[in-house]
């Protein structure tokens, strides 16, 4: 492993709570994963998890208010990428934050299932006085 490959790197994004910036964030994730030599499949999985998290923040925490911000932090380590997504909106209703039964035909409720399936680690932090943090870890191998 070269000196360049052994280095940790932190990338910070601040995006408005507008759906167009979800697409822009996916482009950034592509570039980050390419630089970190992530396989395409794992890159796609990470993009889907982050896409779902951002869509949920915009819809539920911010109620589609386009004037809010979302912070996304990427810690790139040779063997993994850690992502922290921070919002300053309404905290989720914990009683409703459960993946639903896949046998129920509904167009909502798959978000948590998608996020959990496509990352190696996922945890919410509800301790901030305002808003929520969500952490993902995606291993390269």
Secondary structure, DSSP 8 states (H G I E B T S, - for coil): --TTTT--EEEEEEEES-THHHHHHHHHHHHHHHHTT--HHHHHHHHHHHHHHHHHIIIIISTT-TT-EEEEEEEEETTEEEEEEEE-S----GGG-S---TTS--SSS-HHHHHHHHSSEEEEE--SSSSEEEEEEEE--
